[in-house]
Amino acid sequence: MGFHPFQLMQFQEMLETFRQNHPKFPLFLQAVGKDGIKEGTIVELTVKTPDEKNYCTNLRLTSSDVELLQNLLHRKL
């Protein structure tokens, strides 16, 4: 799967806006990336909507998950 150069530029702009809106999130990812990305780690995600609906899931990281996440974190996306 490839990105058209214009799509990649738009994505980078959106990512920078996200970073500006949520400056603590990249710091959180850095902290987790230092020692929290190991096979067997459980990642939990909870979403609470403005109308108070809750969604929660979790997953146990496999070796391929760890490889993917380490690559993403090293690219500083």
All heavy atoms as a GROMACS GRO file, in nm:
protein
  632
    1MET      N    1   0.085  -0.118   0.000
    1MET     CA    2   0.000   0.000   0.000
    1MET      C    3   0.089   0.123   0.000
    1MET      O    4   0.173   0.141   0.087
    1MET     CB    5  -0.090  -0.001   0.123
    1MET     CG    6  -0.179   0.121   0.131
    1MET     SD    7  -0.289   0.119   0.274
    1MET     CE    8  -0.189   0.203   0.393
    2GLY      N    9   0.071   0.210  -0.098
    2GLY     CA   10   0.151   0.331  -0.107
    2GLY      C   11   0.066   0.454  -0.088
    2GLY      O   12  -0.056   0.452  -0.102
    3PHE      N   13   0.134   0.561  -0.055
    3PHE     CA   14   0.068   0.690  -0.040
    3PHE      C   15   0.105   0.779  -0.156
    3PHE      O   16   0.220   0.783  -0.198
    3PHE     CB   17   0.113   0.761   0.089
    3PHE     CG   18   0.048   0.712   0.213
    3PHE    CD1   19   0.114   0.626   0.299
    3PHE    CD2   20  -0.081   0.753   0.247
    3PHE    CE1   21   0.054   0.582   0.415
    3PHE    CE2   22  -0.141   0.710   0.364
    3PHE     CZ   23  -0.074   0.624   0.448
    4HIS      N   24   0.009   0.849  -0.207
    4HIS     CA   25   0.035   0.954  -0.303
    4HIS      C   26   0.106   1.065  -0.226
    4HIS      O   27   0.074   1.090  -0.110
    4HIS     CB   28  -0.099   1.002  -0.361
    4HIS     CG   29  -0.085   1.102  -0.469
    4HIS    ND1   30  -0.067   1.235  -0.444
    4HIS    CD2   31  -0.086   1.087  -0.604
    4HIS    CE1   32  -0.057   1.299  -0.558
    4HIS    NE2   33  -0.068   1.212  -0.657
    5PRO      N   34   0.205   1.133  -0.285
    5PRO     CA   35   0.277   1.238  -0.213
    5PRO      C   36   0.186   1.342  -0.148
    5PRO      O   37   0.211   1.387  -0.036
    5PRO     CB   38   0.367   1.300  -0.318
    5PRO     CG   39   0.389   1.190  -0.417
    5PRO     CD   40   0.260   1.112  -0.418
    6PHE      N   41   0.079   1.381  -0.216
    6PHE     CA   42  -0.012   1.480  -0.160
    6PHE      C   43  -0.084   1.424  -0.037
    6PHE      O   44  -0.102   1.493   0.063
    6PHE     CB   45  -0.114   1.527  -0.265
    6PHE     CG   46  -0.208   1.632  -0.214
    6PHE    CD1   47  -0.162   1.762  -0.188
    6PHE    CD2   48  -0.341   1.603  -0.189
    6PHE    CE1   49  -0.248   1.860  -0.140
    6PHE    CE2   50  -0.428   1.700  -0.141
    6PHE     CZ   51  -0.381   1.829  -0.117
    7GLN      N   52  -0.124   1.296  -0.042
    7GLN     CA   53  -0.189   1.232   0.072
    7GLN      C   54  -0.094   1.224   0.191
    7GLN      O   55  -0.133   1.246   0.305
    7GLN     CB   56  -0.237   1.092   0.036
    7GLN     CG   57  -0.354   1.088  -0.058
    7GLN     CD   58  -0.386   0.946  -0.102
    7GLN    OE1   59  -0.297   0.866  -0.128
    7GLN    NE2   60  -0.516   0.916  -0.109
    8LEU      N   61   0.032   1.193   0.164
    8LEU     CA   62   0.132   1.186   0.270
    8LEU      C   63   0.152   1.322   0.334
    8LEU      O   64   0.159   1.333   0.456
    8LEU     CB   65   0.265   1.134   0.214
    8LEU     CG   66   0.376   1.110   0.314
    8LEU    CD1   67   0.331   1.011   0.422
    8LEU    CD2   68   0.500   1.059   0.244
    9MET      N   69   0.154   1.427   0.255
    9MET     CA   70   0.168   1.562   0.307
    9MET      C   71   0.047   1.598   0.394
    9MET      O   72   0.062   1.654   0.503
    9MET     CB   73   0.183   1.663   0.193
    9MET     CG   74   0.224   1.801   0.239
    9MET     SD   75   0.267   1.910   0.101
    9MET     CE   76   0.107   1.936   0.028
   10GLN      N   77  -0.073   1.565   0.349
   10GLN     CA   78  -0.193   1.591   0.428
   10GLN      C   79  -0.189   1.514   0.560
   10GLN      O   80  -0.224   1.569   0.664
   10GLN     CB   81  -0.319   1.550   0.349
   10GLN     CG   82  -0.359   1.647   0.242
   10GLN     CD   83  -0.486   1.600   0.173
   10GLN    OE1   84  -0.501   1.482   0.140
   10GLN    NE2   85  -0.577   1.693   0.150
   11PHE      N   86  -0.146   1.388   0.556
   11PHE     CA   87  -0.137   1.308   0.676
   11PHE      C   88  -0.037   1.369   0.775
   11PHE      O   89  -0.064   1.376   0.895
   11PHE     CB   90  -0.096   1.164   0.641
   11PHE     CG   91  -0.078   1.076   0.761
   11PHE    CD1   92  -0.189   1.028   0.829
   11PHE    CD2   93   0.049   1.044   0.806
   11PHE    CE1   94  -0.173   0.948   0.941
   11PHE    CE2   95   0.066   0.965   0.918
   11PHE     CZ   96  -0.045   0.916   0.985
   12GLN      N   97   0.076   1.415   0.726
   12GLN     CA   98   0.177   1.476   0.812
   12GLN      C   99   0.123   1.604   0.877
   12GLN      O  100   0.148   1.629   0.994
   12GLN     CB  101   0.304   1.506   0.733
   12GLN     CG  102   0.381   1.381   0.698
   12GLN     CD  103   0.498   1.406   0.606
   12GLN    OE1  104   0.497   1.498   0.524
   12GLN    NE2  105   0.600   1.323   0.617
   13GLU      N  106   0.046   1.681   0.804
   13GLU     CA  107  -0.015   1.802   0.859
   13GLU      C  108  -0.117   1.766   0.967
   13GLU      O  109  -0.122   1.830   1.073
   13GLU     CB  110  -0.080   1.884   0.749
   13GLU     CG  111   0.018   1.952   0.656
   13GLU     CD  112  -0.048   2.018   0.536
   13GLU    OE1  113  -0.173   2.021   0.528
   13GLU    OE2  114   0.026   2.067   0.449
   14MET      N  115  -0.198   1.664   0.941
   14MET     CA  116  -0.296   1.621   1.040
   14MET      C  117  -0.227   1.568   1.166
   14MET      O  118  -0.271   1.594   1.277
   14MET     CB  119  -0.387   1.514   0.980
   14MET     CG  120  -0.479   1.567   0.871
   14MET     SD  121  -0.560   1.439   0.774
   14MET     CE  122  -0.649   1.348   0.895
   15LEU      N  123  -0.118   1.494   1.147
   15LEU     CA  124  -0.043   1.441   1.260
   15LEU      C  125   0.017   1.554   1.343
   15LEU      O  126   0.014   1.550   1.466
   15LEU     CB  127   0.066   1.347   1.209
   15LEU     CG  128   0.143   1.268   1.313
   15LEU    CD1  129   0.050   1.185   1.400
   15LEU    CD2  130   0.244   1.178   1.245
   16GLU      N  131   0.068   1.656   1.279
   16GLU     CA  132   0.124   1.770   1.351
   16GLU      C  133   0.015   1.844   1.429
   16GLU      O  134   0.036   1.885   1.543
   16GLU     CB  135   0.196   1.865   1.256
   16GLU     CG  136   0.266   1.979   1.325
   16GLU     CD  137   0.364   1.934   1.434
   16GLU    OE1  138   0.431   1.830   1.417
   16GLU    OE2  139   0.373   2.004   1.537
   17THR      N  140  -0.102   1.858   1.372
   17THR     CA  141  -0.215   1.919   1.443
   17THR      C  142  -0.250   1.835   1.565
   17THR      O  143  -0.274   1.889   1.674
   17THR     CB  144  -0.337   1.933   1.350
   17THR    OG1  145  -0.301   2.019   1.241
   17THR    CG2  146  -0.456   1.993   1.423
   18PHE      N  147  -0.252   1.703   1.549
   18PHE     CA  148  -0.282   1.614   1.661
   18PHE      C  149  -0.178   1.634   1.772
   18PHE      O  150  -0.212   1.644   1.890
   18PHE     CB  151  -0.284   1.468   1.614
   18PHE     CG  152  -0.318   1.370   1.723
   18PHE    CD1  153  -0.451   1.341   1.752
   18PHE    CD2  154  -0.218   1.309   1.797
   18PHE    CE1  155  -0.483   1.251   1.853
   18PHE    CE2  156  -0.250   1.219   1.897
   18PHE     CZ  157  -0.382   1.190   1.926
   19ARG      N  158  -0.052   1.641   1.735
   19ARG     CA  159   0.055   1.662   1.834
   19ARG      C  160   0.037   1.795   1.908
   19ARG      O  161   0.059   1.802   2.028
   19ARG     CB  162   0.192   1.662   1.766
   19ARG     CG  163   0.240   1.527   1.726
   19ARG     CD  164   0.383   1.537   1.673
   19ARG     NE  165   0.426   1.412   1.619
   19ARG     CZ  166   0.476   1.396   1.498
   19ARG    NH1  167   0.491   1.499   1.417
   19ARG    NH2  168   0.515   1.277   1.457
   20GLN      N  169  -0.002   1.898   1.836
   20GLN     CA  170  -0.024   2.029   1.900
   20GLN      C  171  -0.145   2.025   1.993
   20GLN      O  172  -0.143   2.086   2.099
   20GLN     CB  173  -0.042   2.136   1.793
   20GLN     CG  174   0.086   2.168   1.719
   20GLN     CD  175   0.065   2.263   1.603
   20GLN    OE1  176  -0.045   2.313   1.580
   20GLN    NE2  177   0.169   2.285   1.525
   21ASN      N  178  -0.248   1.954   1.954
   21ASN     CA  179  -0.369   1.944   2.036
   21ASN      C  180  -0.349   1.857   2.160
   21ASN      O  181  -0.418   1.875   2.260
   21ASN     CB  182  -0.486   1.887   1.955
   21ASN     CG  183  -0.536   1.984   1.851
   21ASN    OD1  184  -0.515   2.103   1.858
   21ASN    ND2  185  -0.603   1.931   1.749
   22HIS      N  186  -0.256   1.762   2.152
   22HIS     CA  187  -0.237   1.665   2.260
   22HIS      C  188  -0.087   1.648   2.289
   22HIS      O  189  -0.030   1.541   2.264
   22HIS     CB  190  -0.300   1.530   2.222
   22HIS     CG  191  -0.440   1.542   2.174
   22HIS    ND1  192  -0.546   1.565   2.260
   22HIS    CD2  193  -0.493   1.541   2.049
   22HIS    CE1  194  -0.658   1.573   2.190
   22HIS    NE2  195  -0.628   1.561   2.062
   23PRO      N  196  -0.022   1.751   2.343
   23PRO     CA  197   0.124   1.747   2.359
   23PRO      C  198   0.174   1.640   2.455
   23PRO      O  199   0.289   1.597   2.443
   23PRO     CB  200   0.158   1.887   2.411
   23PRO     CG  201   0.031   1.938   2.471
   23PRO     CD  202  -0.081   1.875   2.391
   24LYS      N  203   0.092   1.592   2.546
   24LYS     CA  204   0.138   1.490   2.640
   24LYS      C  205   0.137   1.350   2.579
   24LYS      O  206   0.206   1.260   2.628
   24LYS     CB  207   0.051   1.490   2.766
   24LYS     CG  208   0.070   1.614   2.850
   24LYS     CD  209  -0.014   1.606   2.975
   24LYS     CE  210   0.001   1.732   3.058
   24LYS     NZ  211  -0.084   1.726   3.179
   25PHE      N  212   0.060   1.330   2.474
   25PHE     CA  213   0.048   1.196   2.416
   25PHE      C  214   0.181   1.145   2.359
   25PHE      O  215   0.219   1.030   2.385
   25PHE     CB  216  -0.064   1.190   2.312
   25PHE     CG  217  -0.099   1.051   2.271
   25PHE    CD1  218  -0.160   0.964   2.360
   25PHE    CD2  219  -0.072   1.006   2.144
   25PHE    CE1  220  -0.192   0.834   2.323
   25PHE    CE2  221  -0.103   0.877   2.105
   25PHE     CZ  222  -0.164   0.790   2.194
   26PRO      N  223   0.255   1.225   2.282
   26PRO     CA  224   0.386   1.176   2.235
   26PRO      C  225   0.481   1.143   2.350
   26PRO      O  226   0.558   1.047   2.342
   26PRO     CB  227   0.440   1.291   2.150
   26PRO     CG  228   0.318   1.364   2.104
   26PRO     CD  229   0.222   1.353   2.219
   27LEU      N  230   0.473   1.219   2.460
   27LEU     CA  231   0.557   1.190   2.576
   27LEU      C  232   0.517   1.055   2.637
   27LEU      O  233   0.602   0.977   2.680
   27LEU     CB  234   0.545   1.301   2.680
   27LEU     CG  235   0.591   1.439   2.633
   27LEU    CD1  236   0.560   1.544   2.739
   27LEU    CD2  237   0.739   1.437   2.599
   28PHE      N  238   0.388   1.030   2.642
   28PHE     CA  239   0.337   0.901   2.691
   28PHE      C  240   0.391   0.787   2.604
   28PHE      O  241   0.440   0.685   2.655
   28PHE     CB  242   0.184   0.902   2.691
   28PHE     CG  243   0.122   0.767   2.714
   28PHE    CD1  244   0.116   0.714   2.841
   28PHE    CD2  245   0.071   0.694   2.608
   28PHE    CE1  246   0.059   0.588   2.864
   28PHE    CE2  247   0.014   0.569   2.629
   28PHE     CZ  248   0.008   0.517   2.757
   29LEU      N  249   0.385   0.804   2.472
   29LEU     CA  250   0.434   0.700   2.381
   29LEU      C  251   0.583   0.677   2.399
   29LEU      O  252   0.630   0.564   2.394
   29LEU     CB  253   0.402   0.737   2.236
   29LEU     CG  254   0.254   0.735   2.198
   29LEU    CD1  255   0.238   0.779   2.053
   29LEU    CD2  256   0.192   0.599   2.221
   30GLN      N  257   0.659   0.785   2.421
   30GLN     CA  258   0.803   0.771   2.444
   30GLN      C  259   0.829   0.690   2.571
   30GLN      O  260   0.915   0.602   2.573
   30GLN     CB  261   0.869   0.908   2.457
   30GLN     CG  262   0.887   0.979   2.326
   30GLN     CD  263   0.949   1.117   2.346
   30GLN    OE1  264   0.954   1.170   2.456
   30GLN    NE2  265   0.997   1.175   2.237
   31ALA      N  266   0.757   0.722   2.678
   31ALA     CA  267   0.775   0.651   2.804
   31ALA      C  268   0.741   0.502   2.790
   31ALA      O  269   0.815   0.416   2.836
   31ALA     CB  270   0.689   0.715   2.914
   32VAL      N  271   0.631   0.473   2.724
   32VAL     CA  272   0.591   0.334   2.704
   32VAL      C  273   0.693   0.264   2.613
   32VAL      O  274   0.729   0.148   2.636
   32VAL     CB  275   0.449   0.325   2.644
   32VAL    CG1  276   0.417   0.186   2.597
   32VAL    CG2  277   0.347   0.374   2.744
   33GLY      N  278   0.739   0.335   2.513
   33GLY     CA  279   0.834   0.276   2.419
   33GLY      C  280   0.967   0.239   2.482
   33GLY      O  281   1.036   0.149   2.433
   34LYS      N  282   1.004   0.305   2.590
   34LYS     CA  283   1.132   0.275   2.654
   34LYS      C  284   1.134   0.137   2.719
   34LYS      O  285   1.234   0.068   2.713
   34LYS     CB  286   1.166   0.382   2.757
   34LYS     CG  287   1.211   0.511   2.693
   34LYS     CD  288   1.249   0.614   2.795
   34LYS     CE  289   1.288   0.743   2.725
   34LYS     NZ  290   1.313   0.850   2.818
   35ASP      N  291   1.025   0.100   2.788
   35ASP     CA  292   1.028  -0.030   2.855
   35ASP      C  293   0.893  -0.100   2.862
   35ASP      O  294   0.882  -0.204   2.925
   35ASP     CB  295   1.086  -0.016   2.995
   35ASP     CG  296   1.001   0.069   3.088
   35ASP    OD1  297   0.902   0.127   3.042
   35ASP    OD2  298   1.033   0.077   3.206
   36GLY      N  299   0.791  -0.046   2.798
   36GLY     CA  300   0.659  -0.107   2.808
   36GLY      C  301   0.618  -0.191   2.689
   36GLY      O  302   0.512  -0.252   2.690
   37ILE      N  303   0.703  -0.196   2.587
   37ILE     CA  304   0.668  -0.270   2.467
   37ILE      C  305   0.744  -0.402   2.469
   37ILE      O  306   0.859  -0.411   2.427
   37ILE     CB  307   0.703  -0.190   2.339
   37ILE    CG1  308   0.636  -0.055   2.338
   37ILE    CG2  309   0.668  -0.269   2.214
   37ILE    CD1  310   0.485  -0.059   2.330
   38LYS      N  311   0.679  -0.503   2.525
   38LYS     CA  312   0.738  -0.637   2.533
   38LYS      C  313   0.630  -0.739   2.499
   38LYS      O  314   0.512  -0.714   2.521
   38LYS     CB  315   0.786  -0.665   2.676
   38LYS     CG  316   0.892  -0.570   2.724
   38LYS     CD  317   0.925  -0.598   2.869
   38LYS     CE  318   1.026  -0.495   2.914
   38LYS     NZ  319   0.993  -0.431   3.036
   39GLU      N  320   0.674  -0.851   2.447
   39GLU     CA  321   0.579  -0.958   2.420
   39GLU      C  322   0.509  -0.996   2.549
   39GLU      O  323   0.571  -1.007   2.654
   39GLU     CB  324   0.652  -1.079   2.361
   39GLU     CG  325   0.557  -1.187   2.314
   39GLU     CD  326   0.628  -1.299   2.241
   39GLU    OE1  327   0.750  -1.289   2.216
   39GLU    OE2  328   0.560  -1.398   2.209
   40GLY      N  329   0.378  -1.011   2.544
   40GLY     CA  330   0.298  -1.045   2.660
   40GLY      C  331   0.238  -0.925   2.731
   40GLY      O  332   0.151  -0.941   2.816
   41THR      N  333   0.284  -0.804   2.697
   41THR     CA  334   0.227  -0.682   2.756
   41THR      C  335   0.080  -0.672   2.713
   41THR      O  336   0.046  -0.701   2.598
   41THR     CB  337   0.304  -0.557   2.708
   41THR    OG1  338   0.438  -0.565   2.756
   41THR    CG2  339   0.239  -0.429   2.755
   42ILE      N  340  -0.005  -0.631   2.806
   42ILE     CA  341  -0.146  -0.611   2.773
   42ILE      C  342  -0.170  -0.462   2.753
   42ILE      O  343  -0.136  -0.380   2.838
   42ILE     CB  344  -0.238  -0.665   2.883
   42ILE    CG1  345  -0.220  -0.817   2.894
   42ILE    CG2  346  -0.385  -0.630   2.856
   42ILE    CD1  347  -0.295  -0.881   3.007
   43VAL      N  348  -0.226  -0.427   2.639
   43VAL     CA  349  -0.260  -0.290   2.605
   43VAL      C  350  -0.412  -0.279   2.615
   43VAL      O  351  -0.484  -0.359   2.555
   43VAL     CB  352  -0.213  -0.252   2.463
   43VAL    CG1  353  -0.258  -0.112   2.425
   43VAL    CG2  354  -0.062  -0.266   2.453
   44GLU      N  355  -0.458  -0.180   2.690
   44GLU     CA  356  -0.602  -0.160   2.706
   44GLU      C  357  -0.639  -0.023   2.653
   44GLU      O  358  -0.567   0.074   2.677
   44GLU     CB  359  -0.642  -0.172   2.853
   44GLU     CG  360  -0.792  -0.166   2.874
   44GLU     CD  361  -0.829  -0.201   3.017
   44GLU    OE1  362  -0.840  -0.322   3.046
   44GLU    OE2  363  -0.844  -0.108   3.097
   45LEU      N  364  -0.749  -0.016   2.582
   45LEU     CA  365  -0.797   0.109   2.524
   45LEU      C  366  -0.941   0.129   2.567
   45LEU      O  367  -1.024   0.039   2.549
   45LEU     CB  368  -0.787   0.105   2.371
   45LEU     CG  369  -0.834   0.228   2.296
   45LEU    CD1  370  -0.746   0.349   2.330
   45LEU    CD2  371  -0.834   0.202   2.147
   46THR      N  372  -0.968   0.246   2.624
   46THR     CA  373  -1.103   0.281   2.665
   46THR      C  374  -1.143   0.410   2.595
   46THR      O  375  -1.065   0.505   2.591
   46THR     CB  376  -1.111   0.301   2.817
   46THR    OG1  377  -1.070   0.180   2.881
   46THR    CG2  378  -1.251   0.338   2.862
   47VAL      N  379  -1.263   0.412   2.540
   47VAL     CA  380  -1.317   0.531   2.474
   47VAL      C  381  -1.448   0.566   2.541
   47VAL      O  382  -1.536   0.480   2.556
   47VAL     CB  383  -1.340   0.506   2.322
   47VAL    CG1  384  -1.407   0.626   2.258
   47VAL    CG2  385  -1.208   0.474   2.254
   48LYS      N  386  -1.461   0.692   2.583
   48LYS     CA  387  -1.586   0.740   2.644
   48LYS      C  388  -1.637   0.854   2.558
   48LYS      O  389  -1.570   0.955   2.540
   48LYS     CB  390  -1.558   0.789   2.786
   48LYS     CG  391  -1.681   0.823   2.864
   48LYS     CD  392  -1.644   0.856   3.008
   48LYS     CE  393  -1.764   0.858   3.096
   48LYS     NZ  394  -1.727   0.880   3.237
   49THR      N  395  -1.756   0.837   2.503
   49THR     CA  396  -1.812   0.937   2.414
   49THR      C  397  -1.875   1.051   2.495
   49THR      O  398  -1.903   1.034   2.614
   49THR     CB  399  -1.920   0.875   2.322
   49THR    OG1  400  -2.030   0.834   2.404
   49THR    CG2  401  -1.865   0.758   2.244
   50PRO      N  402  -1.900   1.166   2.432
   50PRO     CA  403  -1.964   1.277   2.503
   50PRO      C  404  -2.100   1.239   2.562
   50PRO      O  405  -2.142   1.295   2.662
   50PRO     CB  406  -1.978   1.386   2.397
   50PRO     CG  407  -1.870   1.358   2.299
   50PRO     CD  408  -1.860   1.207   2.296
   51ASP      N  409  -2.168   1.143   2.500
   51ASP     CA  410  -2.298   1.101   2.553
   51ASP      C  411  -2.286   0.983   2.650
   51ASP      O  412  -2.381   0.909   2.671
   51ASP     CB  413  -2.397   1.072   2.440
   51ASP     CG  414  -2.350   0.964   2.345
   51ASP    OD1  415  -2.230   0.931   2.348
   51ASP    OD2  416  -2.432   0.912   2.268
   52GLU      N  417  -2.166   0.967   2.707
   52GLU     CA  418  -2.139   0.871   2.815
   52GLU      C  419  -2.141   0.723   2.774
   52GLU      O  420  -2.153   0.637   2.860
   52GLU     CB  421  -2.235   0.893   2.933
   52GLU     CG  422  -2.229   1.032   2.992
   52GLU     CD  423  -2.094   1.066   3.056
   52GLU    OE1  424  -2.035   0.978   3.120
   52GLU    OE2  425  -2.050   1.180   3.040
   53LYS      N  426  -2.127   0.692   2.648
   53LYS     CA  427  -2.111   0.553   2.607
   53LYS      C  428  -1.965   0.515   2.628
   53LYS      O  429  -1.875   0.595   2.605
   53LYS     CB  430  -2.149   0.534   2.460
   53LYS     CG  431  -2.297   0.548   2.434
   53LYS     CD  432  -2.328   0.522   2.289
   53LYS     CE  433  -2.476   0.544   2.262
   53LYS     NZ  434  -2.508   0.533   2.120
   54ASN      N  435  -1.943   0.392   2.674
   54ASN     CA  436  -1.808   0.344   2.699
   54ASN      C  437  -1.777   0.225   2.610
   54ASN      O  438  -1.859   0.134   2.595
   54ASN     CB  439  -1.792   0.301   2.846
   54ASN     CG  440  -1.789   0.420   2.937
   54ASN    OD1  441  -1.706   0.507   2.924
   54ASN    ND2  442  -1.881   0.423   3.032
   55TYR      N  443  -1.658   0.226   2.555
   55TYR     CA  444  -1.607   0.115   2.476
   55TYR      C  445  -1.470   0.081   2.533
   55TYR      O  446  -1.387   0.171   2.554
   55TYR     CB  447  -1.594   0.153   2.328
   55TYR     CG  448  -1.724   0.197   2.266
   55TYR    CD1  449  -1.762   0.331   2.266
   55TYR    CD2  450  -1.808   0.105   2.206
   55TYR    CE1  451  -1.881   0.372   2.210
   55TYR    CE2  452  -1.928   0.145   2.147
   55TYR     CZ  453  -1.963   0.279   2.150
   55TYR     OH  454  -2.082   0.319   2.093
   56CYS      N  455  -1.445  -0.045   2.555
   56CYS     CA  456  -1.317  -0.087   2.613
   56CYS      C  457  -1.275  -0.218   2.549
   56CYS      O  458  -1.358  -0.307   2.528
   56CYS     CB  459  -1.330  -0.101   2.764
   56CYS     SG  460  -1.174  -0.139   2.844
   57THR      N  461  -1.147  -0.228   2.519
   57THR     CA  462  -1.091  -0.352   2.467
   57THR      C  463  -0.948  -0.364   2.513
   57THR      O  464  -0.888  -0.267   2.561
   57THR     CB  465  -1.101  -0.359   2.313
   57THR    OG1  466  -1.070  -0.492   2.270
   57THR    CG2  467  -1.008  -0.259   2.247
   58ASN      N  468  -0.892  -0.482   2.501
   58ASN     CA  469  -0.751  -0.500   2.531
   58ASN      C  470  -0.693  -0.607   2.441
   58ASN      O  471  -0.766  -0.684   2.379
   58ASN     CB  472  -0.729  -0.533   2.680
   58ASN     CG  473  -0.791  -0.663   2.720
   58ASN    OD1  474  -0.760  -0.768   2.665
   58ASN    ND2  475  -0.881  -0.657   2.817
   59LEU      N  476  -0.561  -0.608   2.435
   59LEU     CA  477  -0.492  -0.710   2.357
   59LEU      C  478  -0.358  -0.741   2.422
   59LEU      O  479  -0.298  -0.655   2.485
   59LEU     CB  480  -0.474  -0.666   2.211
   59LEU     CG  481  -0.404  -0.533   2.187
   59LEU    CD1  482  -0.261  -0.558   2.146
   59LEU    CD2  483  -0.478  -0.455   2.082
   60ARG      N  484  -0.315  -0.863   2.408
   60ARG     CA  485  -0.185  -0.906   2.457
   60ARG      C  486  -0.089  -0.902   2.338
   60ARG      O  487  -0.116  -0.963   2.234
   60ARG     CB  488  -0.192  -1.047   2.515
   60ARG     CG  489  -0.063  -1.093   2.579
   60ARG     CD  490  -0.076  -1.230   2.640
   60ARG     NE  491  -0.188  -1.240   2.731
   60ARG     CZ  492  -0.184  -1.215   2.863
   60ARG    NH1  493  -0.070  -1.175   2.916
   60ARG    NH2  494  -0.290  -1.228   2.937
   61LEU      N  495   0.022  -0.828   2.354
   61LEU     CA  496   0.114  -0.810   2.243
   61LEU      C  497   0.188  -0.938   2.208
   61LEU      O  498   0.238  -1.009   2.295
   61LEU     CB  499   0.217  -0.702   2.277
   61LEU     CG  500   0.163  -0.561   2.299
   61LEU    CD1  501   0.277  -0.465   2.333
   61LEU    CD2  502   0.085  -0.511   2.178
   62THR      N  503   0.194  -0.965   2.078
   62THR     CA  504   0.273  -1.077   2.026
   62THR      C  505   0.407  -1.022   1.979
   62THR      O  506   0.427  -0.899   1.973
   62THR     CB  507   0.201  -1.142   1.907
   62THR    OG1  508   0.195  -1.047   1.800
   62THR    CG2  509   0.062  -1.189   1.943
   63SER      N  510   0.498  -1.107   1.941
   63SER     CA  511   0.629  -1.061   1.893
   63SER      C  512   0.615  -0.975   1.768
   63SER      O  513   0.685  -0.876   1.752
   63SER     CB  514   0.722  -1.179   1.868
   63SER     OG  515   0.668  -1.267   1.772
   64SER      N  516   0.522  -1.010   1.679
   64SER     CA  517   0.502  -0.928   1.558
   64SER      C  518   0.441  -0.792   1.593
   64SER      O  519   0.473  -0.692   1.529
   64SER     CB  520   0.417  -1.002   1.454
   64SER     OG  521   0.289  -1.028   1.504
   65ASP      N  522   0.355  -0.787   1.695
   65ASP     CA  523   0.300  -0.659   1.741
   65ASP      C  524   0.412  -0.570   1.794
   65ASP      O  525   0.417  -0.451   1.765
   65ASP     CB  526   0.198  -0.679   1.855
   65ASP     CG  527   0.078  -0.762   1.816
   65ASP    OD1  528   0.040  -0.761   1.697
   65ASP    OD2  529   0.023  -0.829   1.905
   66VAL      N  530   0.501  -0.630   1.873
   66VAL     CA  531   0.614  -0.556   1.931
   66VAL      C  532   0.700  -0.498   1.820
   66VAL      O  533   0.739  -0.381   1.825
   66VAL     CB  534   0.697  -0.647   2.025
   66VAL    CG1  535   0.826  -0.578   2.068
   66VAL    CG2  536   0.615  -0.687   2.147
   67GLU      N  537   0.729  -0.578   1.720
   67GLU     CA  538   0.810  -0.531   1.607
   67GLU      C  539   0.744  -0.413   1.538
   67GLU      O  540   0.808  -0.312   1.508
   67GLU     CB  541   0.834  -0.645   1.509
   67GLU     CG  542   0.923  -0.607   1.393
   67GLU     CD  543   0.947  -0.722   1.297
   67GLU    OE1  544   0.895  -0.834   1.318
   67GLU    OE2  545   1.018  -0.699   1.198
   68LEU      N  546   0.614  -0.424   1.511
   68LEU     CA  547   0.540  -0.315   1.446
   68LEU      C  548   0.544  -0.188   1.530
   68LEU      O  549   0.576  -0.079   1.481
   68LEU     CB  550   0.395  -0.357   1.420
   68LEU     CG  551   0.302  -0.246   1.372
   68LEU    CD1  552   0.341  -0.197   1.234
   68LEU    CD2  553   0.158  -0.290   1.377
   69LEU      N  554   0.513  -0.200   1.659
   69LEU     CA  555   0.508  -0.083   1.746
   69LEU      C  556   0.645  -0.019   1.762
   69LEU      O  557   0.657   0.104   1.762
   69LEU     CB  558   0.450  -0.121   1.882
   69LEU     CG  559   0.302  -0.159   1.880
   69LEU    CD1  560   0.260  -0.217   2.014
   69LEU    CD2  561   0.217  -0.039   1.842
   70GLN      N  562   0.750  -0.099   1.773
   70GLN     CA  563   0.884  -0.042   1.784
   70GLN      C  564   0.920   0.034   1.657
   70GLN      O  565   0.979   0.142   1.664
   70GLN     CB  566   0.987  -0.152   1.813
   70GLN     CG  567   0.978  -0.202   1.955
   70GLN     CD  568   1.069  -0.319   1.982
   70GLN    OE1  569   1.111  -0.392   1.892
   70GLN    NE2  570   1.099  -0.341   2.109
   71ASN      N  571   0.884  -0.020   1.541
   71ASN     CA  572   0.910   0.051   1.416
   71ASN      C  573   0.834   0.182   1.409
   71ASN      O  574   0.888   0.284   1.367
   71ASN     CB  575   0.876  -0.037   1.295
   71ASN     CG  576   0.984  -0.137   1.265
   71ASN    OD1  577   1.101  -0.105   1.262
   71ASN    ND2  578   0.944  -0.261   1.244
   72LEU      N  579   0.707   0.181   1.451
   72LEU     CA  580   0.628   0.304   1.450
   72LEU      C  581   0.683   0.408   1.547
   72LEU      O  582   0.693   0.525   1.514
   72LEU     CB  583   0.482   0.273   1.482
   72LEU     CG  584   0.402   0.199   1.376
   72LEU    CD1  585   0.265   0.161   1.430
   72LEU    CD2  586   0.389   0.283   1.250
   73LEU      N  587   0.719   0.365   1.667
   73LEU     CA  588   0.769   0.458   1.768
   73LEU      C  589   0.905   0.516   1.728
   73LEU      O  590   0.933   0.630   1.755
   73LEU     CB  591   0.778   0.390   1.904
   73LEU     CG  592   0.644   0.357   1.969
   73LEU    CD1  593   0.663   0.274   2.095
   73LEU    CD2  594   0.566   0.484   2.001
   74HIS      N  595   0.987   0.436   1.661
   74HIS     CA  596   1.118   0.486   1.618
   74HIS      C  597   1.107   0.586   1.505
   74HIS      O  598   1.194   0.669   1.487
   74HIS     CB  599   1.210   0.371   1.582
   74HIS     CG  600   1.264   0.298   1.700
   74HIS    ND1  601   1.187   0.259   1.806
   74HIS    CD2  602   1.388   0.257   1.731
   74HIS    CE1  603   1.260   0.196   1.895
   74HIS    NE2  604   1.384   0.194   1.852
   75ARG      N  605   0.998   0.578   1.430
   75ARG     CA  606   0.975   0.674   1.322
   75ARG      C  607   0.914   0.804   1.374
   75ARG      O  608   0.899   0.900   1.303
   75ARG     CB  609   0.883   0.615   1.215
   75ARG     CG  610   0.945   0.502   1.139
   75ARG     CD  611   0.845   0.445   1.041
   75ARG     NE  612   0.892   0.320   0.986
   75ARG     CZ  613   0.953   0.309   0.870
   75ARG    NH1  614   0.972   0.413   0.794
   75ARG    NH2  615   0.993   0.192   0.828
   76LYS      N  616   0.872   0.801   1.501
   76LYS     CA  617   0.812   0.915   1.568
   76LYS      C  618   0.689   0.965   1.495
   76LYS      O  619   0.671   1.083   1.470
   76LYS     CB  620   0.913   1.026   1.589
   76LYS     CG  621   1.026   0.982   1.677
   76LYS     CD  622   1.118   1.093   1.712
   76LYS     CE  623   1.225   1.038   1.803
   76LYS     NZ  624   1.312   1.134   1.857
   77LEU      N  625   0.601   0.873   1.459
   77LEU     CA  626   0.475   0.909   1.396
   77LEU      C  627   0.382   0.963   1.495
   77LEU      O  628   0.347   1.030   1.556
   77LEU     CB  629   0.409   0.787   1.332
   77LEU     CG  630   0.478   0.729   1.213
   77LEU    CD1  631   0.407   0.602   1.168
   77LEU    CD2  632   0.485   0.826   1.099
   0.00000   0.00000   0.00000
